[in-house]
């Protein structure tokens, strides 16, 4: 008989709620298994939450016509009540049975036609467990009920990992009425805003129609009308921004979930996987409350499962080996999650035996990946990257968990499919750490937009601690780098443009804007040329060809279409404290051209030849750069506004510091007059734009530097 759709919807709601309760029950049971590490109040709270959740399952099951599930929950409740008065930690045998009961409950919800024969074994186990607990008898190891389906395999089977994750509600978009009401309100505001804009548009059309017909114009009336329209548009623009922000926040609440939806089930998975292969391990999660797009969570689920399984199988040692090595018998696996701007950083770390480089090298030779001599020449970082090759495994035997060469290559492909990156660090005997970086593309990111040199850059506001103005009392010169006094500390202060290689370092001027940046526990003071303000911008990942640039995490556009490259705070904190002396190993070239395209072409060409290139858009900017930095060659366009290339050459030849600096003049007009004027001004070489494109620019730069070194 066909079921009432209303009843069916209610049952679906019951099933979704029951799965969520079962997830929470699993967490409570696992916490109580390690109850000896908790104080009495914490154990009491866990028991109360556990009892409350089971009682809710019992009541809801009976209400919606699932009496056998209600009976199962009732027996689970009896077991918990038997242990609850003592507030003792749950023995592992009790944990096994309670977790198996949760599995059966989830399985019956997922497949309502499950045979009734599945319930008696788990009922018997629960009854025996409750009787033993009530009488104070010691609990003997308990065999779980026989597997009837993959969903309820024994606790020793690793397949439970995928089933636990499948039970999560990532795919279930349950939207509460308050969220719907909020969206409806914003739609009404949009409708009112559209009506006002239509009215303003009609007023503009009327005024334009009168002008086209040549009607006399009242200047005062026109001014008043324009002022009224301007005020109206400003108010409407403000309201539009408010509506966009509200809609974005509502969509985030609907379309995102905390990471714990995929991390919490992994705690149960780690326990079961470890017990299945004779190990002990526990998973801890930091940053699980960070919310991400549901689609991103779904895509990350597979890679995290693989990495956790690898940590249990390859990383964590047996209890005996861990004790012999001076470690706790129970292995520790930790997942840390951070979000900076539009980037999500996920670390999966274990305290196991680490990755043996010699084993990787031997496996690479044995599997025919490379010859013995080639493998011996590889450094540890390159060896670790072999782990991500398709079909590669260090296991000699095939087990249920590994040895088939399937795993890390799948993780790599999944992460790269998200425009992300994965890397590994390891210390032999102390564990391994896998680091995943992926962009979180849902919604906008608050950025501090700054101007340095001739570039517009964005700094994620989450990493901006504060903004200061450089005062003479704040600056403290040092042997390696200057320091900026902030909050009682002396922070390294660097020129942001110099850190990015856009120019050589320039002295910090009094009154210059200083951005205090904080990332990964470190701080640095960045000197910028100009603050353009904070913006909420949508940050997009860089094209795949540019994703190896560690300084940048993405790009955004301003209202008028200006490109904003968004910086990576972690890179700046790490790179900024390094002395820029290392950069001086490269020959430096200054390109002066008021054409952005020409500057980009010259930069690309010269950097391909191994030169460090700084670019400026005017002769005045060139003079400012040359005041603080010496260059091996100056390349200047002849035709520029205000001061052209020939005048710049004359000025440079008059200065003692640049009297002998090689100068190349470039022009799109290859005329004898320009050549003669250039020579007279003191230029060393004259090239046409066509000469530059043919490769002569690199040759002439190398020749000029060579001749100067011989003198």
Secondary structure, 3 states (H helix, E strand, C coil): CCCCHHHHHHHHHHHHHHHHHHHHHHHHHHHHHCHHHCCHHHHHHHHHHHHHHHHHHHHHHHHCCCHHHHHHHHHHHHHHHHHHCCCCCCCHHHHHHHHHHHHHHHHHHHCCCCCCHHHHHHHHHHHHHHHHHHHCCCCCCCCCCCCCCHHHCCCCCCCHHHHHHHCCCCCCCCCCHHHHHHHHHHHHHHHHHHHHHHHHHHHHHHHHHHHHCCCCCCHHHHHHHHHHHHHHHHHHHHHHHHHHHHHHHHHHHHHEEECHHHHHHHHHHHHHHHHHCCCCEEEEEECCCCEEEHHHHHHHHHHHHHHHHHHHHHHCCCHHHHHHCCCCCCEEEEEEEEEECCEEEEEEEECCCCCCHHHHHHHHHHCCCCCHHHHHHCCHHHHHHHCCCCCCCCCCCCCCCCCCCCCHHHHHHHHHHCCCEEEEEEECCCEEEEEEEEECCCCCEEEEEEEECCEEEEEEHHHEEEEEECCCCCEECCCCCCEEEECCEEEEEEEHHHHCCCCCCCCCCCCCEEEEEEECCEEEEEEECEEEEEEEECCECCCHHHCCCCCEEEEEECCCCCEEEEECHHHHHHHHCCCHHHHHHCCEEEEECCCHHHHHHHHHHHHHCCCEEEEECCHHHHHHHHHHCCCCEEEEECCCCCCCHHHHHHHHHHCCCCCCCEEEEEECCCCHHHHHHHHHHCCCEEEEHHHHHCCHHHHHHHHHHHHHHHC
